Amino acid sequence: MATKIKPAASQRIEFENSRGVKIAAALDLPKSSIRAFAVFAHCFSCSKDFAASRHIANALQNEGIAVLRIDFTGLGHSDGEFSNSNFSTNLEDLQAACAWLSAHHRPPELLIGHSLGGAAVLMAALDMPNVKAVATIGAPAAPDHVLHLLGEKREEIAQNGEAEVLLAGRPFHIRKQFIEDVSAFNLTNRLKELRADLLVCHSPIDTVVGIENAQEIFLAARHPKSFVSLDQADHLLSKREDAAYLAGVISAWAARHFPSTEKFYEDAGHVIAAESGEGPLHLNVNAAGHALQIDEPESVGGTNRGPSPYDLLAAALGGCTTLTLRLYANRKKLDVEHIETYVDHEKRHVNDCEQCEDGKKRVDHFDRRIKIVGNITDAQRQRMLEIADMCPVHKTLEQKSHISTALMDN
């Protein structure tokens, strides 16, 4: 059974917006070279940890796109009062997120927004020349479309200045300033100014933001633009399969806009390890035309987005062992279904090593365990254990090697 590789863990991020409010975010970094950075804006009254946003972030990670998911002011883990927020503050939070990425990594080139967050990323992208692509999910064509969620409370807000409104079953204080602010934006009139590629995703049975909103956005924007119908999905993408489908669509669309920057070296005799600039200790490696990553754990200053050099050394031993045994089993026509080699590495003091002589030195110790699945005898299994020691990498590690080093011209 193949081993499942999980995406890199999210990094919890905090930064201040222009009003000094602390905004919480999660940065999802891929375990590969980063093609681009994206910012995800959640729906009205949701948060960055909304299930669909995590699905999308994970899918984009697998395509080499890093995603910064933010909590708008007063929501999720961000500071501030929701009652003091509005569409304008959402835009400010987005701008602060993009500024943080620009300062610590590089400017975002992809914006994704759900519901009112979709309207926000469309509006924000108009003033962000670095943004190459925008994807919306169930977005309203006009930000003030959200006001219908207030129902009869809207009149109470107009009279008293504020009211408590139930949104998705949770109570929120909405003030008159929110209504006035969100009503001041005319999104569709400005969409012709959008220079980024656009993907509009919407369900035809969305009862919160009707499908006609997608039509208005699509017609108002210029090409290149695309529309994807989220058939049978509700507004919140509450079904896992709907969220997974949407994640696949957005990641596939985004991958076409941000092709891999990995270089292919025709000279297959070289292995090149170069600093990537994407982390203090992160490296891009070209191994005979194959792209790899090297990093160190966070405990020693890395970002843990790739194996360490010693991890790769252990992998070389394990891989060589498995391949050597497979070639032997095939040649001898043994009934072997599957081979796995487990390798652990550590530095040991020589006095802990029975095979070593000098008690003051430390030696590299590799603990290798081999799993062989198949219909073979104990004698055949023992012989395969002996063959493992004939692995070329095993022999290289046990004998002394010579390394010559020289400087190259810049």
ABEGO torsion letter per residue (X at the ends): XBBBBBBBBBBBBBBBBAAGBBBBBBBBBBABBBABBBBBBBBBGBBAABAAAAAAAAAAAAAGBBBBBBBBBGBEABBEBAAABBAAAAAAAAAAAAAAAAAABBBBABBBBBEAAAAAAAAAAAABAABABBBBBGBBABAAAAAAAAEAAAAAAAAAGBBBBBBGGBBBBBBAAAAAAAAABBAAAAAAABABBBBBBBBAABAABBAAAAAAAAAABBOBBBBBBBBGBBAAGABAAAAAAAAAAAAAAAAAABBBABBBBABAABBBBBBAGAEAABBBBBBGGBBBBBBBBAAAGBAGABBBAAAAAAAAAAAAAAAAAAAAAAAAGBBBABBBBBBBBBBBBAAABAABABAABBBBBBBBBBBBBEBBBAAAAAAAAAAAAABAAAAAAABBBBBBBBBBBX
